[in-house]
Amino acid sequence: MVLAWLATGALVYLLALHYANLNYDRALTDLLSALDLRWNADDTALFFTIERRNESGVFGEIAVVPSGRTEWIGGRPYADYRVRAWNSVGKSLPSNVVR
């Protein structure tokens, strides 16, 4: 059931790209691969934010991960990502950037 839904969703996505004249190779990479981002954390973090660099070079928040988790799977493998920890005081400095 899930595989059928994924295949149908991918087909609709690729058909939409065809009509928009977009890059099939990049779209297929998005559909079939995902980034596995992992980090180390201490016990003071309340949650983590995942940030991705856009085409203008600016990082923006794309996901929130609860405390106790140190992994996020998703995103595009050809983009730059970083993680921030948040606690009652505020946000940490960003992690190193990974691609």
PyMOL commands that place a pseudoatom at each C-alpha (Angstrom):
pseudoatom trace, name=CA, resn=MET, resi=1, chain=A, elem=C, hetatm=0, pos=[0.000, 0.000, 0.000]
pseudoatom trace, name=CA, resn=VAL, resi=2, chain=A, elem=C, hetatm=0, pos=[2.734, 2.490, 0.964]
pseudoatom trace, name=CA, resn=LEU, resi=3, chain=A, elem=C, hetatm=0, pos=[4.893, 1.551, -2.040]
pseudoatom trace, name=CA, resn=ALA, resi=4, chain=A, elem=C, hetatm=0, pos=[1.947, 2.053, -4.380]
pseudoatom trace, name=CA, resn=TRP, resi=5, chain=A, elem=C, hetatm=0, pos=[1.287, 5.473, -2.883]
pseudoatom trace, name=CA, resn=LEU, resi=6, chain=A, elem=C, hetatm=0, pos=[4.951, 6.444, -3.181]
pseudoatom trace, name=CA, resn=ALA, resi=7, chain=A, elem=C, hetatm=0, pos=[5.082, 5.308, -6.797]
pseudoatom trace, name=CA, resn=THR, resi=8, chain=A, elem=C, hetatm=0, pos=[1.915, 7.219, -7.653]
pseudoatom trace, name=CA, resn=GLY, resi=9, chain=A, elem=C, hetatm=0, pos=[3.198, 10.332, -5.882]
pseudoatom trace, name=CA, resn=ALA, resi=10, chain=A, elem=C, hetatm=0, pos=[6.508, 10.106, -7.720]
pseudoatom trace, name=CA, resn=LEU, resi=11, chain=A, elem=C, hetatm=0, pos=[4.737, 9.715, -11.051]
pseudoatom trace, name=CA, resn=VAL, resi=12, chain=A, elem=C, hetatm=0, pos=[2.568, 12.765, -10.432]
pseudoatom trace, name=CA, resn=TYR, resi=13, chain=A, elem=C, hetatm=0, pos=[5.642, 14.733, -9.356]
pseudoatom trace, name=CA, resn=LEU, resi=14, chain=A, elem=C, hetatm=0, pos=[7.600, 13.753, -12.465]
pseudoatom trace, name=CA, resn=LEU, resi=15, chain=A, elem=C, hetatm=0, pos=[4.618, 14.515, -14.735]
pseudoatom trace, name=CA, resn=ALA, resi=16, chain=A, elem=C, hetatm=0, pos=[4.368, 17.964, -13.166]
pseudoatom trace, name=CA, resn=LEU, resi=17, chain=A, elem=C, hetatm=0, pos=[8.080, 18.468, -13.864]
pseudoatom trace, name=CA, resn=HIS, resi=18, chain=A, elem=C, hetatm=0, pos=[7.576, 17.426, -17.465]
pseudoatom trace, name=CA, resn=TYR, resi=19, chain=A, elem=C, hetatm=0, pos=[4.967, 20.101, -18.008]
pseudoatom trace, name=CA, resn=ALA, resi=20, chain=A, elem=C, hetatm=0, pos=[7.062, 22.688, -16.171]
pseudoatom trace, name=CA, resn=ASN, resi=21, chain=A, elem=C, hetatm=0, pos=[10.193, 21.733, -18.192]
pseudoatom trace, name=CA, resn=LEU, resi=22, chain=A, elem=C, hetatm=0, pos=[12.281, 21.147, -15.049]
pseudoatom trace, name=CA, resn=ASN, resi=23, chain=A, elem=C, hetatm=0, pos=[15.315, 18.932, -14.497]
pseudoatom trace, name=CA, resn=TYR, resi=24, chain=A, elem=C, hetatm=0, pos=[14.328, 15.237, -14.241]
pseudoatom trace, name=CA, resn=ASP, resi=25, chain=A, elem=C, hetatm=0, pos=[17.706, 14.073, -12.912]
pseudoatom trace, name=CA, resn=ARG, resi=26, chain=A, elem=C, hetatm=0, pos=[17.591, 16.430, -9.951]
pseudoatom trace, name=CA, resn=ALA, resi=27, chain=A, elem=C, hetatm=0, pos=[13.945, 15.559, -9.267]
pseudoatom trace, name=CA, resn=LEU, resi=28, chain=A, elem=C, hetatm=0, pos=[14.682, 11.850, -9.337]
pseudoatom trace, name=CA, resn=THR, resi=29, chain=A, elem=C, hetatm=0, pos=[17.563, 12.386, -6.909]
pseudoatom trace, name=CA, resn=ASP, resi=30, chain=A, elem=C, hetatm=0, pos=[15.160, 14.200, -4.569]
pseudoatom trace, name=CA, resn=LEU, resi=31, chain=A, elem=C, hetatm=0, pos=[12.676, 11.348, -4.738]
pseudoatom trace, name=CA, resn=LEU, resi=32, chain=A, elem=C, hetatm=0, pos=[15.069, 8.435, -4.339]
pseudoatom trace, name=CA, resn=SER, resi=33, chain=A, elem=C, hetatm=0, pos=[17.698, 9.729, -1.939]
pseudoatom trace, name=CA, resn=ALA, resi=34, chain=A, elem=C, hetatm=0, pos=[17.560, 11.385, 1.417]
pseudoatom trace, name=CA, resn=LEU, resi=35, chain=A, elem=C, hetatm=0, pos=[20.111, 12.982, 3.659]
pseudoatom trace, name=CA, resn=ASP, resi=36, chain=A, elem=C, hetatm=0, pos=[20.791, 11.232, 6.980]
pseudoatom trace, name=CA, resn=LEU, resi=37, chain=A, elem=C, hetatm=0, pos=[21.899, 14.035, 9.307]
pseudoatom trace, name=CA, resn=ARG, resi=38, chain=A, elem=C, hetatm=0, pos=[23.216, 13.062, 12.784]
pseudoatom trace, name=CA, resn=TRP, resi=39, chain=A, elem=C, hetatm=0, pos=[24.678, 15.100, 15.630]
pseudoatom trace, name=CA, resn=ASN, resi=40, chain=A, elem=C, hetatm=0, pos=[25.810, 14.854, 19.273]
pseudoatom trace, name=CA, resn=ALA, resi=41, chain=A, elem=C, hetatm=0, pos=[23.835, 16.654, 21.956]
pseudoatom trace, name=CA, resn=ASP, resi=42, chain=A, elem=C, hetatm=0, pos=[23.849, 17.253, 25.692]
pseudoatom trace, name=CA, resn=ASP, resi=43, chain=A, elem=C, hetatm=0, pos=[20.856, 17.041, 28.050]
pseudoatom trace, name=CA, resn=THR, resi=44, chain=A, elem=C, hetatm=0, pos=[20.085, 20.770, 28.115]
pseudoatom trace, name=CA, resn=ALA, resi=45, chain=A, elem=C, hetatm=0, pos=[18.558, 20.990, 24.619]
pseudoatom trace, name=CA, resn=LEU, resi=46, chain=A, elem=C, hetatm=0, pos=[14.763, 21.311, 24.445]
pseudoatom trace, name=CA, resn=PHE, resi=47, chain=A, elem=C, hetatm=0, pos=[14.697, 20.822, 20.669]
pseudoatom trace, name=CA, resn=PHE, resi=48, chain=A, elem=C, hetatm=0, pos=[16.842, 21.172, 17.550]
pseudoatom trace, name=CA, resn=THR, resi=49, chain=A, elem=C, hetatm=0, pos=[16.273, 23.036, 14.306]
pseudoatom trace, name=CA, resn=ILE, resi=50, chain=A, elem=C, hetatm=0, pos=[17.558, 21.917, 10.931]
pseudoatom trace, name=CA, resn=GLU, resi=51, chain=A, elem=C, hetatm=0, pos=[18.560, 24.698, 8.569]
pseudoatom trace, name=CA, resn=ARG, resi=52, chain=A, elem=C, hetatm=0, pos=[19.233, 24.540, 4.822]
pseudoatom trace, name=CA, resn=ARG, resi=53, chain=A, elem=C, hetatm=0, pos=[21.069, 27.097, 2.681]
pseudoatom trace, name=CA, resn=ASN, resi=54, chain=A, elem=C, hetatm=0, pos=[18.945, 28.466, -0.155]
pseudoatom trace, name=CA, resn=GLU, resi=55, chain=A, elem=C, hetatm=0, pos=[20.100, 29.562, -3.608]
pseudoatom trace, name=CA, resn=SER, resi=56, chain=A, elem=C, hetatm=0, pos=[20.868, 33.050, -2.246]
pseudoatom trace, name=CA, resn=GLY, resi=57, chain=A, elem=C, hetatm=0, pos=[23.252, 31.618, 0.355]
pseudoatom trace, name=CA, resn=VAL, resi=58, chain=A, elem=C, hetatm=0, pos=[20.956, 32.275, 3.326]
pseudoatom trace, name=CA, resn=PHE, resi=59, chain=A, elem=C, hetatm=0, pos=[20.140, 29.522, 5.833]
pseudoatom trace, name=CA, resn=GLY, resi=60, chain=A, elem=C, hetatm=0, pos=[16.506, 28.994, 6.734]
pseudoatom trace, name=CA, resn=GLU, resi=61, chain=A, elem=C, hetatm=0, pos=[14.789, 26.648, 9.181]
pseudoatom trace, name=CA, resn=ILE, resi=62, chain=A, elem=C, hetatm=0, pos=[13.211, 23.620, 7.508]
pseudoatom trace, name=CA, resn=ALA, resi=63, chain=A, elem=C, hetatm=0, pos=[12.559, 21.174, 10.381]
pseudoatom trace, name=CA, resn=VAL, resi=64, chain=A, elem=C, hetatm=0, pos=[12.240, 20.923, 14.156]
pseudoatom trace, name=CA, resn=VAL, resi=65, chain=A, elem=C, hetatm=0, pos=[13.426, 17.808, 15.997]
pseudoatom trace, name=CA, resn=PRO, resi=66, chain=A, elem=C, hetatm=0, pos=[12.474, 17.113, 19.650]
pseudoatom trace, name=CA, resn=SER, resi=67, chain=A, elem=C, hetatm=0, pos=[15.075, 16.608, 22.372]
pseudoatom trace, name=CA, resn=GLY, resi=68, chain=A, elem=C, hetatm=0, pos=[16.272, 13.059, 22.766]
pseudoatom trace, name=CA, resn=ARG, resi=69, chain=A, elem=C, hetatm=0, pos=[16.642, 12.608, 19.005]
pseudoatom trace, name=CA, resn=THR, resi=70, chain=A, elem=C, hetatm=0, pos=[19.935, 13.228, 17.279]
pseudoatom trace, name=CA, resn=GLU, resi=71, chain=A, elem=C, hetatm=0, pos=[19.035, 12.272, 13.725]
pseudoatom trace, name=CA, resn=TRP, resi=72, chain=A, elem=C, hetatm=0, pos=[16.978, 13.743, 10.891]
pseudoatom trace, name=CA, resn=ILE, resi=73, chain=A, elem=C, hetatm=0, pos=[16.348, 11.993, 7.593]
pseudoatom trace, name=CA, resn=GLY, resi=74, chain=A, elem=C, hetatm=0, pos=[15.156, 13.965, 4.614]
pseudoatom trace, name=CA, resn=GLY, resi=75, chain=A, elem=C, hetatm=0, pos=[16.207, 16.822, 2.454]
pseudoatom trace, name=CA, resn=ARG, resi=76, chain=A, elem=C, hetatm=0, pos=[18.242, 17.018, -0.699]
pseudoatom trace, name=CA, resn=PRO, resi=77, chain=A, elem=C, hetatm=0, pos=[21.739, 15.539, -0.791]
pseudoatom trace, name=CA, resn=TYR, resi=78, chain=A, elem=C, hetatm=0, pos=[23.187, 18.407, -2.853]
pseudoatom trace, name=CA, resn=ALA, resi=79, chain=A, elem=C, hetatm=0, pos=[22.258, 21.201, -0.392]
pseudoatom trace, name=CA, resn=ASP, resi=80, chain=A, elem=C, hetatm=0, pos=[24.125, 22.577, 2.651]
pseudoatom trace, name=CA, resn=TYR, resi=81, chain=A, elem=C, hetatm=0, pos=[22.667, 21.883, 6.110]
pseudoatom trace, name=CA, resn=ARG, resi=82, chain=A, elem=C, hetatm=0, pos=[23.396, 22.774, 9.721]
pseudoatom trace, name=CA, resn=VAL, resi=83, chain=A, elem=C, hetatm=0, pos=[21.812, 22.154, 13.149]
pseudoatom trace, name=CA, resn=ARG, resi=84, chain=A, elem=C, hetatm=0, pos=[21.073, 24.435, 16.107]
pseudoatom trace, name=CA, resn=ALA, resi=85, chain=A, elem=C, hetatm=0, pos=[20.149, 23.407, 19.637]
pseudoatom trace, name=CA, resn=TRP, resi=86, chain=A, elem=C, hetatm=0, pos=[17.549, 25.403, 21.581]
pseudoatom trace, name=CA, resn=ASN, resi=87, chain=A, elem=C, hetatm=0, pos=[17.068, 25.596, 25.358]
pseudoatom trace, name=CA, resn=SER, resi=88, chain=A, elem=C, hetatm=0, pos=[15.403, 27.977, 27.822]
pseudoatom trace, name=CA, resn=VAL, resi=89, chain=A, elem=C, hetatm=0, pos=[18.131, 30.593, 27.210]
pseudoatom trace, name=CA, resn=GLY, resi=90, chain=A, elem=C, hetatm=0, pos=[17.895, 30.603, 23.408]
pseudoatom trace, name=CA, resn=LYS, resi=91, chain=A, elem=C, hetatm=0, pos=[19.610, 29.045, 20.418]
pseudoatom trace, name=CA, resn=SER, resi=92, chain=A, elem=C, hetatm=0, pos=[23.137, 27.748, 20.101]
pseudoatom trace, name=CA, resn=LEU, resi=93, chain=A, elem=C, hetatm=0, pos=[25.659, 28.725, 17.505]
pseudoatom trace, name=CA, resn=PRO, resi=94, chain=A, elem=C, hetatm=0, pos=[25.112, 26.696, 14.336]
pseudoatom trace, name=CA, resn=SER, resi=95, chain=A, elem=C, hetatm=0, pos=[26.901, 23.405, 13.819]
pseudoatom trace, name=CA, resn=ASN, resi=96, chain=A, elem=C, hetatm=0, pos=[29.428, 22.956, 11.067]
pseudoatom trace, name=CA, resn=VAL, resi=97, chain=A, elem=C, hetatm=0, pos=[27.891, 22.929, 7.595]
pseudoatom trace, name=CA, resn=VAL, resi=98, chain=A, elem=C, hetatm=0, pos=[27.460, 19.559, 5.889]
pseudoatom trace, name=CA, resn=ARG, resi=99, chain=A, elem=C, hetatm=0, pos=[26.383, 18.537, 2.421]
for i in range(1, 99): cmd.bond("trace and resi %d" % i, "trace and resi %d" % (i + 1))
show_as sticks, trace
zoom trace
